[in-house]
Amino acid sequence: MRFALVFAGVVIVLISLSNFVIGQRAGAVLQSSIGRSLVETAAHMADTLDRHMHARRNEITLLAGLDPLRALPDTAAARLLLMRLQDNVPAFSWIGRTDAGGTVIAATGGLLEGADIGHRPVYLEALETTFIGDVHEAVLLASLLPNPTGEPMKFVDVSVPVRDTEGNFAGVLAAHLSWDWSRAVAETVLSPLDGNSAIDVFVISAIDDSVLLGPDSDIGQRFELAGLGRARSAGTWRGVETWPDDQDYLTGYAVADGYQSYAGLGWTVVARQPLAVAHAPVTAMQWTLALWGALLVTLFAALGWWIAGWVTRPLSEIAVTADRLRSGEMREIPQHRGITEIETLSAALRELLHSLTRMEALAHRDRLTGLANRIGLDAYLDRAGPNAARTDQVLAFLCLDLDGFKPVNDRFGHGVGDAVLQAVAQRLRQVVRGGDQAVRLGGDEFALILALPNADWRQMSETIAGRIVDSIAQPIDADGATVRIGCSIGIACWTPNGDADFSATMRMADEALYTAKRAGKGRVAVREA
């Protein structure tokens, strides 16, 4: 007992000292790492905003060069063209074409038609070249648009001069972008992050340093932290700052510097995280070390009862095996004889493991086709992603939808339909190789995940997709009926170092699938990030 107590005292001193040293070093390293991450988040947000504005500017410029808006022979046709753009890009709250004097002659929804906007910057600044204005309120337009939230509506102006077929100034094509899209951009940027990270994003105007985007209580307020000036001088900055609420935050700044030919509006994006939240992992680690220290003290104190080792040895073996099972190794629970309770425990655990293994296999498979289901797909991707990173490969996602399957159920019944799905699954199995995965997503929707070389993934995936289309198009004998169906395939690629995660890549493949179906049946379309 004395030996155990002395040893326990030494352990307590060593753990306390190491806890302090590790906490200090880990805190500094973690603070630097999170600071860089916040700068990257702010830079990503800034780049996304600039790319969005660049795309909207190009859309308006392209639209201004179309004949229905240049010559304006038919106001109704021009209005329809504007509304089609608005339908495809909901960020446009309003688009209008003025005459040479600034009177709106065609607009989305007919809003402001007949109104004179010749005194507005959106007209005056676009007489010679493209104009992009900063965030502002538009009281008249806001009063005409639906506003479910009741909050003040803000817009960004985009306008270009319109010239007739002879090159003469004919008016201005003007648009108001709803500033609400910036919140969607912020949500997209923050969505991959830990939901408990408590990160806030702000967008600061270059004109008056006002907050354009951020928590509701800060919008419109002047941003007066010293880091703003440092970021504008260097392009980025990170550090700990005390904010007006008297809390310390890790803060990262990035200045938006435009995209391609779009020079940008000089917005500064700020990402912050409470210092207490940022240091929470270090605090948790210190508590963990303290708890482990207490456990070690207890174990050393209990060392005097050495005879308990004879009893606990079989339990330790079972625990080690269970830990290896948890880490993914396939192990068998060892059998033990001699102590009735431990013998009963090992037998029960062996039976439980066998039952869980059978249940896992059933849970990962589609009952009708035998292919992997969505749960099985997730388990496969958890393994395939790291493996692709190690072998310098990519994962091609092929989303497949059967063409003409619904009439099979309607004409022959669901029994024949099920047989057709089983035949399709069998043909897909003939395509996949070792390491690839065929999945039934549900209904007549399937997916293939192919591990391919980075350089040749597109050509190889299109070749495989073509073979699948040809194979599915062959007649199928199902319960005495001969059935002909087809399929369309959408393809997208996940790369280990890319921005898109598995869910985003699957969505891109699904979008490519609908592109293929719109182009006609039996088509293959590829969506690249």
DRENKOLZA-156442 format. One record per residue (C-alpha): x, y, z. Coordinates in Angstrom, 1 decimal. Example, Ala and Ser with C-alpha at 12.3 -4.5 7.8 and 13.67 -1.06 7.14 Angstrom:
2
[[12.3; -4.5; 7.8]]
[[13.7; -1.1; 7.1]]
% end
This chain:
529
[[0.0; 0.0; 0.0]]
[[2.9; 2.4; 0.8]]
[[4.6; 1.6; -2.5]]
[[1.3; 2.2; -4.4]]
[[0.7; 5.5; -2.6]]
[[4.2; 6.8; -3.4]]
[[3.9; 5.8; -7.0]]
[[0.5; 7.4; -7.1]]
[[1.9; 10.7; -5.8]]
[[4.7; 10.7; -8.4]]
[[2.1; 10.1; -11.2]]
[[0.0; 13.0; -9.9]]
[[2.9; 15.4; -10.1]]
[[4.0; 14.2; -13.5]]
[[0.6; 14.4; -15.0]]
[[-0.1; 17.8; -13.6]]
[[3.2; 19.1; -15.0]]
[[2.6; 17.6; -18.4]]
[[-1.0; 18.8; -18.4]]
[[0.3; 22.4; -18.0]]
[[3.0; 22.2; -20.6]]
[[0.9; 20.4; -23.2]]
[[-2.0; 22.8; -22.6]]
[[0.2; 25.8; -23.2]]
[[1.9; 24.4; -26.3]]
[[-1.3; 22.9; -27.7]]
[[-3.2; 26.2; -27.1]]
[[-0.6; 28.2; -29.1]]
[[-0.6; 25.6; -32.0]]
[[-4.4; 25.3; -32.0]]
[[-4.8; 29.1; -32.0]]
[[-2.5; 29.5; -35.0]]
[[-4.2; 26.7; -36.8]]
[[-7.7; 28.0; -36.2]]
[[-6.6; 31.5; -37.2]]
[[-5.4; 30.2; -40.6]]
[[-8.7; 28.3; -41.0]]
[[-10.7; 31.4; -40.3]]
[[-8.7; 33.3; -42.9]]
[[-9.3; 30.5; -45.4]]
[[-13.0; 30.6; -44.6]]
[[-13.1; 34.4; -45.1]]
[[-11.1; 34.1; -48.3]]
[[-13.5; 31.3; -49.6]]
[[-16.5; 33.5; -48.8]]
[[-14.9; 36.5; -50.5]]
[[-14.0; 34.5; -53.6]]
[[-17.5; 33.0; -53.8]]
[[-19.1; 36.4; -53.6]]
[[-16.9; 37.8; -56.3]]
[[-17.5; 34.7; -58.5]]
[[-21.3; 35.2; -58.1]]
[[-21.1; 38.9; -59.0]]
[[-18.9; 38.1; -62.0]]
[[-21.4; 35.6; -63.2]]
[[-24.3; 38.0; -62.8]]
[[-22.5; 40.7; -64.6]]
[[-21.7; 38.4; -67.5]]
[[-25.3; 37.3; -67.7]]
[[-26.6; 40.9; -67.9]]
[[-23.9; 41.8; -70.4]]
[[-24.8; 38.8; -72.6]]
[[-28.5; 39.6; -72.3]]
[[-27.9; 43.2; -73.4]]
[[-26.4; 41.9; -76.7]]
[[-29.4; 39.9; -77.7]]
[[-31.5; 41.3; -80.6]]
[[-34.9; 41.4; -78.7]]
[[-33.3; 43.8; -76.2]]
[[-31.1; 45.8; -78.6]]
[[-33.7; 46.7; -81.2]]
[[-36.7; 46.1; -78.9]]
[[-39.2; 45.5; -81.7]]
[[-41.6; 43.7; -79.3]]
[[-41.8; 44.9; -75.6]]
[[-43.7; 41.7; -74.6]]
[[-40.9; 39.5; -76.1]]
[[-38.3; 41.5; -74.3]]
[[-40.2; 41.3; -71.0]]
[[-40.5; 37.5; -71.5]]
[[-36.7; 37.2; -72.1]]
[[-36.0; 39.2; -68.9]]
[[-38.3; 37.0; -66.9]]
[[-36.7; 33.8; -68.2]]
[[-33.4; 35.0; -66.8]]
[[-35.0; 35.9; -63.5]]
[[-36.6; 32.4; -63.3]]
[[-33.2; 30.7; -63.9]]
[[-31.3; 33.1; -61.6]]
[[-33.7; 33.9; -58.7]]
[[-31.0; 36.3; -57.2]]
[[-32.2; 38.8; -59.7]]
[[-35.1; 40.6; -57.9]]
[[-35.7; 42.9; -60.9]]
[[-34.4; 43.4; -64.4]]
[[-35.5; 46.3; -66.6]]
[[-34.6; 47.9; -70.0]]
[[-34.8; 51.6; -70.3]]
[[-35.0; 53.8; -73.4]]
[[-32.2; 56.3; -74.1]]
[[-33.8; 58.8; -71.7]]
[[-33.9; 56.5; -68.7]]
[[-37.6; 55.5; -68.8]]
[[-38.3; 51.8; -68.1]]
[[-40.0; 50.3; -71.2]]
[[-39.7; 46.5; -70.3]]
[[-39.2; 44.9; -67.0]]
[[-39.7; 41.6; -65.1]]
[[-43.3; 41.4; -63.9]]
[[-44.0; 44.7; -65.5]]
[[-42.6; 46.4; -62.4]]
[[-41.6; 50.1; -62.8]]
[[-42.5; 50.1; -66.5]]
[[-43.1; 53.7; -67.4]]
[[-41.0; 55.0; -64.4]]
[[-38.2; 57.4; -65.0]]
[[-34.9; 56.2; -63.5]]
[[-32.7; 58.5; -65.4]]
[[-31.6; 60.2; -62.3]]
[[-30.5; 57.0; -60.6]]
[[-26.9; 55.8; -60.5]]
[[-28.0; 52.5; -62.0]]
[[-28.7; 54.5; -65.2]]
[[-26.3; 57.3; -65.1]]
[[-23.2; 55.1; -64.4]]
[[-24.0; 52.7; -67.2]]
[[-24.2; 55.2; -70.1]]
[[-20.7; 54.2; -71.3]]
[[-19.7; 51.0; -69.6]]
[[-20.9; 48.3; -67.2]]
[[-21.8; 49.5; -63.7]]
[[-21.9; 47.5; -60.4]]
[[-23.0; 49.3; -57.3]]
[[-22.6; 48.5; -53.7]]
[[-25.3; 47.2; -51.4]]
[[-28.1; 49.7; -50.9]]
[[-31.9; 50.0; -50.2]]
[[-34.4; 50.6; -52.9]]
[[-37.6; 51.8; -51.2]]
[[-39.8; 52.0; -54.3]]
[[-38.8; 48.6; -55.7]]
[[-39.0; 47.0; -52.2]]
[[-42.5; 48.3; -51.8]]
[[-43.5; 46.4; -55.0]]
[[-41.8; 43.1; -54.3]]
[[-43.0; 40.4; -51.9]]
[[-41.3; 40.6; -48.5]]
[[-42.4; 37.7; -46.3]]
[[-39.9; 38.5; -43.5]]
[[-40.8; 42.2; -43.3]]
[[-37.1; 43.1; -42.9]]
[[-35.6; 46.0; -44.9]]
[[-34.7; 44.7; -48.4]]
[[-31.3; 45.5; -49.9]]
[[-30.0; 45.2; -53.4]]
[[-26.8; 45.3; -55.5]]
[[-27.1; 47.2; -58.8]]
[[-25.8; 45.7; -62.1]]
[[-26.3; 47.7; -65.4]]
[[-24.9; 47.8; -68.9]]
[[-25.4; 50.2; -71.8]]
[[-27.5; 48.8; -74.7]]
[[-26.6; 49.7; -78.2]]
[[-28.8; 49.2; -81.3]]
[[-27.6; 47.3; -84.4]]
[[-25.9; 50.4; -85.6]]
[[-23.9; 50.9; -82.4]]
[[-25.9; 53.9; -81.1]]
[[-26.8; 54.2; -77.4]]
[[-30.4; 52.9; -77.0]]
[[-30.8; 52.7; -73.3]]
[[-29.6; 50.7; -70.3]]
[[-30.3; 47.2; -69.1]]
[[-30.4; 47.4; -65.3]]
[[-30.8; 44.8; -62.6]]
[[-31.3; 44.7; -58.9]]
[[-29.7; 41.7; -57.2]]
[[-31.3; 40.7; -53.9]]
[[-28.7; 40.9; -51.1]]
[[-30.4; 37.8; -49.6]]
[[-28.2; 35.6; -51.8]]
[[-25.2; 36.6; -49.7]]
[[-26.7; 34.7; -46.7]]
[[-27.1; 31.6; -48.8]]
[[-23.4; 32.0; -49.8]]
[[-22.4; 32.2; -46.1]]
[[-24.5; 29.2; -45.2]]
[[-22.8; 27.2; -48.1]]
[[-19.4; 28.3; -46.9]]
[[-20.1; 27.4; -43.2]]
[[-22.0; 24.2; -43.8]]
[[-19.0; 21.9; -44.1]]
[[-17.7; 23.2; -40.7]]
[[-18.5; 21.8; -37.3]]
[[-22.0; 23.0; -36.3]]
[[-20.6; 23.6; -32.7]]
[[-17.8; 25.9; -33.9]]
[[-19.8; 29.1; -33.4]]
[[-18.2; 30.8; -36.4]]
[[-19.8; 34.1; -37.5]]
[[-19.1; 35.7; -40.9]]
[[-19.3; 39.5; -41.7]]
[[-19.1; 41.4; -45.0]]
[[-17.7; 44.9; -44.6]]
[[-18.3; 47.7; -47.1]]
[[-15.3; 49.4; -48.6]]
[[-17.1; 52.7; -48.8]]
[[-18.1; 53.4; -45.2]]
[[-16.9; 50.4; -43.3]]
[[-20.5; 49.4; -42.5]]
[[-21.5; 45.8; -41.9]]
[[-23.4; 44.5; -45.0]]
[[-23.8; 41.0; -43.8]]
[[-23.6; 39.5; -40.3]]
[[-25.7; 39.0; -37.2]]
[[-28.9; 41.1; -37.4]]
[[-27.8; 43.3; -34.5]]
[[-24.6; 44.3; -36.4]]
[[-26.0; 45.0; -39.9]]
[[-25.6; 48.7; -40.8]]
[[-23.3; 49.4; -37.8]]
[[-19.8; 50.8; -38.4]]
[[-17.0; 48.2; -38.1]]
[[-14.2; 49.7; -36.1]]
[[-11.7; 46.9; -35.2]]
[[-8.0; 47.5; -35.9]]
[[-7.7; 44.3; -37.9]]
[[-9.8; 45.7; -40.7]]
[[-7.0; 48.2; -41.6]]
[[-4.3; 45.6; -41.3]]
[[-6.2; 43.3; -43.6]]
[[-6.7; 46.0; -46.2]]
[[-3.0; 46.7; -46.2]]
[[-1.9; 43.1; -46.5]]
[[-4.9; 41.4; -48.1]]
[[-5.4; 39.0; -45.1]]
[[-4.9; 39.1; -41.3]]
[[-5.6; 36.9; -38.3]]
[[-5.3; 37.4; -34.6]]
[[-7.2; 37.7; -31.3]]
[[-9.4; 40.8; -30.9]]
[[-11.8; 42.1; -28.3]]
[[-15.1; 42.9; -29.9]]
[[-17.7; 45.5; -28.8]]
[[-19.5; 42.9; -26.7]]
[[-16.2; 42.7; -24.6]]
[[-15.6; 39.1; -25.6]]
[[-12.3; 37.9; -27.1]]
[[-12.5; 36.3; -30.6]]
[[-10.1; 34.6; -32.9]]
[[-10.6; 36.7; -36.1]]
[[-9.6; 36.1; -39.7]]
[[-9.8; 38.7; -42.4]]
[[-9.7; 38.5; -46.2]]
[[-10.2; 41.3; -48.8]]
[[-12.2; 40.4; -51.9]]
[[-10.0; 41.3; -54.9]]
[[-12.4; 40.4; -57.7]]
[[-12.5; 37.5; -60.1]]
[[-11.0; 37.4; -63.6]]
[[-12.2; 40.6; -65.4]]
[[-14.4; 41.6; -62.5]]
[[-12.5; 44.0; -60.2]]
[[-14.8; 43.6; -57.2]]
[[-16.2; 46.1; -54.8]]
[[-13.5; 45.8; -52.2]]
[[-15.6; 44.0; -49.7]]
[[-13.7; 42.7; -46.6]]
[[-14.9; 39.3; -45.2]]
[[-14.4; 38.7; -41.5]]
[[-14.7; 35.3; -39.9]]
[[-14.7; 35.1; -36.1]]
[[-14.8; 32.4; -33.4]]
[[-15.1; 32.9; -29.6]]
[[-11.7; 32.3; -28.0]]
[[-13.3; 30.1; -25.4]]
[[-14.8; 27.9; -28.1]]
[[-11.5; 27.8; -30.0]]
[[-9.6; 26.6; -26.9]]
[[-12.3; 24.1; -25.9]]
[[-10.4; 21.1; -27.4]]
[[-7.3; 22.0; -25.3]]
[[-9.5; 22.3; -22.2]]
[[-11.1; 19.0; -23.0]]
[[-7.7; 17.4; -23.5]]
[[-6.5; 18.7; -20.2]]
[[-9.6; 17.2; -18.5]]
[[-8.9; 14.0; -20.3]]
[[-5.3; 13.9; -19.1]]
[[-6.5; 14.7; -15.6]]
[[-9.1; 11.8; -15.7]]
[[-6.5; 9.4; -17.1]]
[[-4.1; 10.5; -14.3]]
[[-6.8; 9.7; -11.7]]
[[-7.3; 6.3; -13.4]]
[[-3.6; 5.6; -13.3]]
[[-3.4; 6.6; -9.7]]
[[-6.2; 4.2; -8.9]]
[[-4.6; 1.4; -10.9]]
[[-1.2; 1.9; -9.1]]
[[-3.0; 2.0; -5.7]]
[[-4.8; -1.3; -6.7]]
[[-1.6; -3.0; -7.7]]
[[-1.3; -4.5; -4.2]]
[[-4.2; -6.8; -5.0]]
[[-2.1; -8.7; -7.6]]
[[-4.3; -11.8; -7.3]]
[[-7.1; -9.9; -9.1]]
[[-5.0; -10.2; -12.2]]
[[-5.9; -13.9; -12.5]]
[[-9.6; -13.0; -12.5]]
[[-9.3; -10.0; -14.8]]
[[-7.0; -11.5; -17.4]]
[[-9.8; -13.1; -19.4]]
[[-11.8; -9.9; -19.2]]
[[-8.8; -7.9; -20.5]]
[[-8.5; -10.2; -23.5]]
[[-12.2; -9.7; -24.3]]
[[-11.8; -6.0; -23.9]]
[[-8.8; -5.8; -26.2]]
[[-10.7; -7.8; -28.9]]
[[-13.7; -5.6; -28.6]]
[[-11.5; -2.5; -29.0]]
[[-10.0; -4.0; -32.2]]
[[-13.5; -4.7; -33.4]]
[[-14.4; -1.1; -32.8]]
[[-11.4; 0.0; -34.9]]
[[-12.5; -2.1; -37.8]]
[[-10.5; -5.3; -37.4]]
[[-12.3; -8.6; -37.9]]
[[-11.7; -10.5; -34.7]]
[[-13.4; -13.4; -32.9]]
[[-14.3; -13.0; -29.2]]
[[-12.1; -15.5; -27.3]]
[[-13.6; -18.3; -25.5]]
[[-12.7; -18.9; -21.8]]
[[-13.2; -21.8; -19.5]]
[[-12.9; -22.1; -15.8]]
[[-14.9; -19.1; -14.4]]
[[-18.6; -19.6; -15.1]]
[[-19.5; -15.9; -15.3]]
[[-16.6; -15.1; -17.8]]
[[-17.4; -18.2; -19.8]]
[[-21.1; -17.1; -20.0]]
[[-20.0; -13.5; -21.0]]
[[-17.6; -14.6; -23.8]]
[[-20.3; -17.0; -25.2]]
[[-22.9; -14.2; -25.1]]
[[-20.6; -11.7; -26.8]]
[[-19.6; -14.2; -29.5]]
[[-23.3; -14.8; -30.3]]
[[-24.0; -11.0; -30.2]]
[[-21.1; -10.3; -32.6]]
[[-22.4; -13.0; -35.0]]
[[-25.9; -11.5; -34.9]]
[[-24.7; -8.0; -35.4]]
[[-22.6; -9.1; -38.4]]
[[-25.6; -10.7; -40.0]]
[[-27.7; -7.6; -39.3]]
[[-25.1; -5.3; -40.7]]
[[-24.9; -7.3; -43.9]]
[[-28.7; -7.1; -44.3]]
[[-28.8; -3.4; -43.4]]
[[-26.2; -2.6; -46.2]]
[[-28.0; -4.5; -49.0]]
[[-31.1; -3.8; -51.0]]
[[-33.5; -6.8; -50.5]]
[[-34.8; -6.9; -54.1]]
[[-31.6; -6.6; -56.1]]
[[-28.9; -7.6; -53.7]]
[[-27.0; -4.4; -54.5]]
[[-25.7; -2.1; -51.9]]
[[-28.3; 0.4; -50.5]]
[[-27.7; 4.0; -49.3]]
[[-26.3; 2.7; -46.0]]
[[-24.0; 0.4; -47.8]]
[[-23.0; 3.3; -50.1]]
[[-22.0; 5.4; -47.1]]
[[-20.0; 2.6; -45.6]]
[[-18.2; 2.0; -48.9]]
[[-17.4; 5.7; -49.4]]
[[-15.9; 5.8; -45.9]]
[[-13.4; 3.2; -47.1]]
[[-13.0; 4.3; -50.7]]
[[-12.3; 8.0; -50.0]]
[[-9.0; 7.4; -48.0]]
[[-8.0; 4.6; -50.4]]
[[-8.4; 6.9; -53.4]]
[[-6.2; 9.5; -51.7]]
[[-3.5; 7.0; -51.0]]
[[-3.5; 5.6; -54.6]]
[[-3.8; 9.0; -56.4]]
[[-7.2; 8.0; -57.8]]
[[-10.6; 9.7; -58.1]]
[[-14.1; 8.4; -57.6]]
[[-16.5; 8.7; -60.5]]
[[-20.1; 8.9; -59.5]]
[[-22.5; 7.5; -62.1]]
[[-26.2; 8.2; -61.4]]
[[-28.5; 6.0; -63.5]]
[[-32.2; 6.3; -64.1]]
[[-34.2; 3.8; -66.2]]
[[-36.1; 5.2; -69.2]]
[[-39.5; 3.6; -69.9]]
[[-39.7; 1.7; -66.6]]
[[-43.0; 3.1; -65.3]]
[[-45.0; 1.6; -68.3]]
[[-43.6; -1.8; -67.5]]
[[-45.3; -1.7; -64.0]]
[[-48.4; -0.3; -65.5]]
[[-48.7; -2.9; -68.3]]
[[-47.2; -6.0; -66.8]]
[[-47.6; -5.4; -63.0]]
[[-45.1; -5.0; -60.2]]
[[-43.9; -8.6; -60.3]]
[[-42.5; -8.1; -63.8]]
[[-41.2; -4.7; -62.7]]
[[-39.3; -6.3; -59.9]]
[[-37.8; -8.9; -62.2]]
[[-36.7; -6.2; -64.6]]
[[-34.9; -4.4; -61.7]]
[[-33.2; -7.6; -60.7]]
[[-32.0; -8.1; -64.3]]
[[-30.7; -4.5; -64.4]]
[[-28.8; -5.2; -61.2]]
[[-27.3; -8.3; -62.7]]
[[-26.1; -6.4; -65.7]]
[[-24.6; -3.7; -63.5]]
[[-22.7; -6.3; -61.5]]
[[-21.1; -7.4; -64.8]]
[[-19.7; -3.9; -65.3]]
[[-18.2; -3.2; -61.8]]
[[-14.7; -4.3; -61.0]]
[[-13.1; -5.2; -57.7]]
[[-13.1; -2.1; -55.6]]
[[-16.0; -0.5; -57.4]]
[[-19.6; -0.4; -56.0]]
[[-23.0; -0.7; -57.6]]
[[-25.9; 0.7; -55.6]]
[[-29.7; 0.8; -55.8]]
[[-30.7; 4.2; -54.5]]
[[-34.5; 3.5; -54.7]]
[[-37.2; 2.9; -57.2]]
[[-35.6; 2.7; -60.7]]
[[-32.6; 4.8; -59.6]]
[[-29.1; 3.2; -59.4]]
[[-25.6; 4.5; -58.9]]
[[-22.1; 3.2; -59.7]]
[[-19.0; 4.4; -57.9]]
[[-15.8; 3.8; -59.9]]
[[-12.2; 4.2; -58.7]]
[[-10.4; 5.6; -61.7]]
[[-7.0; 7.2; -62.6]]
[[-7.1; 11.0; -62.1]]
[[-5.9; 11.7; -65.7]]
[[-8.3; 9.4; -67.6]]
[[-11.4; 9.4; -65.4]]
[[-13.7; 11.2; -67.8]]
[[-12.9; 9.0; -70.8]]
[[-13.1; 5.8; -68.8]]
[[-16.3; 6.7; -67.1]]
[[-18.0; 7.8; -70.3]]
[[-16.9; 4.5; -71.9]]
[[-18.3; 2.5; -69.0]]
[[-21.5; 4.5; -69.1]]
[[-21.9; 3.8; -72.8]]
[[-21.5; 0.1; -72.2]]
[[-24.1; 0.3; -69.5]]
[[-26.6; 2.2; -71.8]]
[[-26.0; -0.5; -74.5]]
[[-26.4; -3.4; -72.0]]
[[-29.7; -2.0; -70.4]]
[[-31.1; -1.4; -73.9]]
[[-31.0; -5.2; -74.6]]
[[-34.3; -7.0; -74.3]]
[[-35.1; -8.4; -70.8]]
[[-37.0; -11.7; -70.3]]
[[-39.0; -11.2; -67.1]]
[[-41.6; -13.7; -65.9]]
[[-42.5; -14.7; -69.5]]
[[-42.6; -11.1; -70.8]]
[[-40.1; -9.5; -73.1]]
[[-39.4; -6.0; -71.9]]
[[-37.3; -3.2; -73.5]]
[[-36.2; -0.3; -71.5]]
[[-33.3; 2.2; -71.6]]
[[-31.4; 4.4; -69.2]]
[[-29.8; 7.8; -68.9]]
[[-26.6; 8.5; -66.9]]
[[-25.2; 11.5; -65.2]]
[[-21.5; 11.6; -64.2]]
[[-19.6; 13.7; -61.7]]
[[-16.1; 13.3; -60.2]]
[[-14.9; 13.4; -56.6]]
[[-11.3; 14.2; -56.0]]
[[-9.5; 13.8; -52.6]]
[[-8.2; 17.4; -52.8]]
[[-11.4; 18.9; -54.3]]
[[-13.9; 21.3; -52.6]]
[[-16.9; 19.0; -53.1]]
[[-17.7; 16.3; -50.6]]
[[-19.5; 13.0; -51.4]]
[[-23.0; 14.5; -51.0]]
[[-22.1; 17.5; -53.3]]
[[-20.6; 15.1; -55.9]]
[[-23.8; 13.0; -55.8]]
[[-25.9; 16.1; -56.4]]
[[-23.7; 17.1; -59.3]]
[[-24.1; 13.6; -60.8]]
[[-27.8; 13.9; -60.3]]
[[-27.9; 17.2; -62.0]]
[[-25.9; 15.7; -64.9]]
[[-28.5; 12.9; -65.1]]
[[-31.3; 15.4; -65.5]]
[[-29.3; 17.2; -68.2]]
[[-29.0; 13.8; -70.0]]
[[-32.7; 13.1; -69.7]]
[[-33.6; 16.5; -71.0]]
[[-31.3; 15.9; -74.0]]
[[-33.2; 12.6; -74.9]]
[[-33.3; 9.1; -73.7]]
[[-30.3; 6.8; -73.6]]
[[-27.9; 9.7; -73.1]]
[[-24.8; 10.3; -70.9]]
[[-23.9; 13.7; -69.5]]
[[-20.9; 14.8; -67.4]]
[[-20.9; 17.5; -64.8]]
[[-17.5; 18.9; -63.9]]
[[-16.9; 21.0; -60.7]]
% end
